[in-house]
Amino acid sequence: MASLQDLEAQLLAMKKRKAELSAEIRKAGKRVRREHGGDSAKETHVAQQLHQAGEKQVDPKIAKGTASQLLVLMTLAGSCVDAVVSFVLGSGRPERCRTHKLEVWSTDVRRFIADGLNVWYLSLDFSVVLHALDGPQNQVANLCRHMVEYYLWMLLLELNCKKGVKPGSTQLLAKAVSYIPSQAPAAVAEYLQSFFQNAANGGRPRRKWIASFRQRWKVKPGLLKVGEDLQQAELLNKAALLSLGPLGRAMQHRPCWFGWPFWVPFLNGF
């Protein structure tokens, strides 16, 4: 006759085997649903839903969790619906939020999604809109941070494309404070201001956020190509022109520690 210890060991082994079989069954079920177009395969990305709604001017049926986020963003964004469009398209968000297969920078795509958002927002009850920011404060803070990042990204785009400059971390943090949505609850606004301005812990949380922002929004500094070598006569001619300008006159009163190769890319612009 088996002892009590033997029976307990057999029971434990059976429970373990049951858990393994259950896990295998769940995996097999998911695989079948993916292959045969089950419920998970029929789920439509919110960007596609809003795109279709804007194109057909119909009220989209958005999942409750996503709808609560969009409601907060529409309230924070005010007239800047494009900030919400960027959120819907997954800008600055994890890769799983960008599975919509839409062209992110297509003007038609963004216009239709914006129209879909407006149709959906106008269909909401006034009482729902009135209490949009009464939800969990951590969710509101995260969405406020997305708004800040959107405005920062637009600023970087303008400065880089129009002026060819790249702001440093100090400038980004200063701008981030000014981009906190005015509609944000007082407690959330105070928290974000403290985060962007407070140098506690040596500023490590802020540095991590800046690195994360640049990675998620794919912010990379541009590079200018090195200028071509000039013939000696042309180089002397351009150097003479440079000496007549303000920079040239200033250089006459201080020593120059750079050789000609340093100035070649700048001289090519004359």
NUZA-699472 format. One record per residue (C-alpha): chain; x, y, z; residue number from 1. Coordinates in steps of 0.05 Angstrom, whole numbers, plus 5000, padded with zeros to 4 digits. Each point is the difference from the previous one (the first is absolute). Layout:
N
  mol     u     v     w  seq
    A     X     Y     Z  NUM
...
This chain:
270
  mol     u     v     w  seq
    A  5000  5000  5000    1
    A  5026  5069  4980    2
    A  5021  5046  5056    3
    A  4970  5069  5011    4
    A  5064  5032  4973    5
    A  4995  4960  4936    6
    A  4928  5021  4989    7
    A  5016  5073  5011    8
    A  5058  4996  4951    9
    A  4954  4968  4947   10
    A  4947  5054  5012   11
    A  5052  5055  4992   12
    A  5025  4968  4935   13
    A  4928  4996  4973   14
    A  4987  5073  5016   15
    A  5064  5020  4965   16
    A  4982  4960  4939   17
    A  4930  5030  4999   18
    A  5029  5071  5001   19
    A  5047  4982  4942   20
    A  4942  4971  4959   21
    A  4957  5062  5013   22
    A  5056  5046  4976   23
    A  5008  4958  4937   24
    A  4925  5003  4987   25
    A  4999  5076  5007   26
    A  5059  5008  4952   27
    A  4968  4953  4950   28
    A  4935  5039  5004   29
    A  5035  5066  4987   30
    A  5037  4971  4941   31
    A  4935  4974  4969   32
    A  4965  5067  5009   33
    A  5059  5036  4966   34
    A  5001  4951  4942   35
    A  4925  4998  4988   36
    A  4983  5073  5014   37
    A  4969  4994  5068   38
    A  4978  5057  5045   39
    A  5071  5025  5013   40
    A  5012  5004  4925   41
    A  4937  5041  4989   42
    A  5019  5055  5050   43
    A  5008  5066  4964   44
    A  5053  5050  5021   45
    A  4970  5065  5027   46
    A  5037  5039  4946   47
    A  4964  4959  4946   48
    A  4934  5009  5036   49
    A  5007  5075  5003   50
    A  5026  5003  4929   51
    A  4938  4964  4974   52
    A  4955  5042  5044   53
    A  5029  5064  4974   54
    A  4997  4977  4928   55
    A  4927  4978  5006   56
    A  4979  5052  5052   57
    A  4972  4947  5048   58
    A  5007  4994  5075   59
    A  5054  4948  5015   60
    A  4991  4947  5054   61
    A  5063  5006  5042   62
    A  5020  4954  5058   63
    A  4986  5028  5069   64
    A  5073  5003  5022   65
    A  5023  5035  4936   66
    A  4941  5047  5001   67
    A  5018  5024  5070   68
    A  5070  5017  4976   69
    A  4975  5036  4938   70
    A  4950  5040  5041   71
    A  5056  5025  5045   72
    A  5044  5017  4941   73
    A  4945  5037  4962   74
    A  4987  5041  5063   75
    A  5074  5016  5009   76
    A  5014  5014  4927   77
    A  4947  5052  4989   78
    A  5005  5022  4928   79
    A  5063  4958  4986   80
    A  4967  4936  4979   81
    A  5063  4979  4963   82
    A  5032  4984  5068   83
    A  4945  4949  5011   84
    A  5009  4974  4929   85
    A  5074  4988  5015   86
    A  4980  4961  5063   87
    A  4951  4957  4960   88
    A  5053  4985  4948   89
    A  5049  4979  5054   90
    A  5051  5057  4997   91
    A  5044  4997  5061   92
    A  4967  4936  5024   93
    A  5020  4926  5001   94
    A  5005  4961  4935   95
    A  4936  4962  5015   96
    A  4961  5066  4993   97
    A  5023  5008  4928   98
    A  4970  4938  4967   99
    A  4947  5038  4961  100
    A  5037  4997  4933  101
    A  4981  5071  4983  102
    A  5048  5052  4971  103
    A  5016  5042  5062  104
    A  5018  5064  4962  105
    A  4947  4997  4947  106
    A  4959  5064  5003  107
    A  4937  4962  4979  108
    A  5010  4947  5054  109
    A  5010  5053  5054  110
    A  4941  5041  4975  111
    A  4952  4940  5000  112
    A  5022  4979  5070  113
    A  4990  5072  5025  114
    A  4931  5000  4968  115
    A  4984  4934  5034  116
    A  5023  5027  5067  117
    A  4956  5061  4992  118
    A  4939  4958  4980  119
    A  5011  4955  5060  120
    A  5012  5057  5049  121
    A  4938  5039  4978  122
    A  4957  4938  5011  123
    A  5018  4995  5074  124
    A  4953  5023  5055  125
    A  5018  5067  5029  126
    A  5004  4971  5071  127
    A  5054  4951  4976  128
    A  5041  5055  4969  129
    A  4991  5044  5061  130
    A  5033  4948  5045  131
    A  5054  4978  4951  132
    A  5058  5017  5046  133
    A  4969  4969  5063  134
    A  5030  4931  4986  135
    A  5064  4970  5029  136
    A  5051  5056  5009  137
    A  5058  4956  4977  138
    A  4965  4988  4934  139
    A  4987  5074  4991  140
    A  5073  5015  5017  141
    A  5026  4950  4949  142
    A  4954  5029  4946  143
    A  5022  5071  5019  144
    A  5072  4976  4991  145
    A  4982  4974  4931  146
    A  4974  5069  4982  147
    A  5065  5032  5024  148
    A  5040  4950  4959  149
    A  4958  5014  4938  150
    A  5013  5075  5005  151
    A  5074  4988  5014  152
    A  5005  4956  4938  153
    A  4966  5053  4957  154
    A  5049  5051  5028  155
    A  5060  4956  4983  156
    A  4973  4988  4931  157
    A  4993  5075  4987  158
    A  5068  5019  5028  159
    A  5036  4944  4963  160
    A  4966  5009  4933  161
    A  4995  5075  4998  162
    A  5060  5023  5041  163
    A  5046  4940  5002  164
    A  5009  5001  5076  165
    A  4992  4947  5054  166
    A  4979  5024  5070  167
    A  5035  4969  5059  168
    A  4970  4966  5061  169
    A  4995  5065  5039  170
    A  4960  5034  4945  171
    A  4955  4939  4992  172
    A  4983  4999  5074  173
    A  4985  5074  5001  174
    A  4954  4993  4940  175
    A  4967  4939  5031  176
    A  4976  5041  5059  177
    A  4968  5051  4953  178
    A  4965  4945  4961  179
    A  4962  4971  5059  180
    A  4927  5004  4978  181
    A  4963  5058  5032  182
    A  4939  4955  5009  183
    A  5040  4951  5044  184
    A  4975  4992  5072  185
    A  5040  5042  5049  186
    A  5030  4939  5035  187
    A  5023  4970  4934  188
    A  5029  5065  4975  189
    A  5038  5009  5065  190
    A  5028  4930  4996  191
    A  5024  5009  4929  192
    A  5031  5068  5015  193
    A  5037  4968  5058  194
    A  5023  4943  4957  195
    A  5028  5044  4944  196
    A  5031  5051  5047  197
    A  5022  4962  5061  198
    A  5073  4978  5001  199
    A  4989  4947  5054  200
    A  5043  4938  4994  201
    A  5048  5038  4957  202
    A  4947  5008  4946  203
    A  5004  4926  4982  204
    A  4924  4991  4989  205
    A  5000  5059  4952  206
    A  5060  4973  4961  207
    A  4967  4932  4994  208
    A  4936  5034  4976  209
    A  5038  5040  4947  210
    A  5035  4938  4976  211
    A  4934  4963  4997  212
    A  4966  5058  4964  213
    A  5054  5002  4947  214
    A  4997  4925  4990  215
    A  4925  4993  4997  216
    A  4990  5060  4954  217
    A  5062  4980  4959  218
    A  5035  5066  5012  219
    A  5070  4998  4970  220
    A  5048  5059  4989  221
    A  5013  5013  4927  222
    A  5070  5003  4971  223
    A  5029  5048  4948  224
    A  5044  4970  4947  225
    A  5072  5021  5000  226
    A  5015  5051  4946  227
    A  5041  4984  4939  228
    A  5073  5020  4996  229
    A  5012  5067  4965  230
    A  5054  5022  4953  231
    A  5050  5046  5032  232
    A  4980  5061  4958  233
    A  4926  4991  5016  234
    A  5015  4989  5073  235
    A  5040  5064  5005  236
    A  4945  5039  4964  237
    A  4947  4975  5049  238
    A  5045  5013  5059  239
    A  5007  5072  4977  240
    A  4925  5007  4997  241
    A  4994  4970  5069  242
    A  5050  5049  5029  243
    A  4956  5058  4977  244
    A  4940  4976  5040  245
    A  4987  5008  5076  246
    A  5028  4931  5014  247
    A  5063  5015  4962  248
    A  5011  5067  5036  249
    A  4989  4965  5067  250
    A  5050  4947  4983  251
    A  5054  5052  4986  252
    A  5002  5017  5074  253
    A  5008  4929  5027  254
    A  5046  4942  4985  255
    A  4974  4945  4953  256
    A  5013  4930  5023  257
    A  4967  4966  4941  258
    A  5031  4982  4933  259
    A  4967  5010  4933  260
    A  4965  4931  5000  261
    A  4957  5024  5058  262
    A  4973  5059  4961  263
    A  4988  4965  4934  264
    A  4927  4979  5014  265
    A  4983  5071  5022  266
    A  5035  5033  4942  267
    A  4963  4958  4950  268
    A  4937  5039  5017  269
    A  5028  5066  4973  270
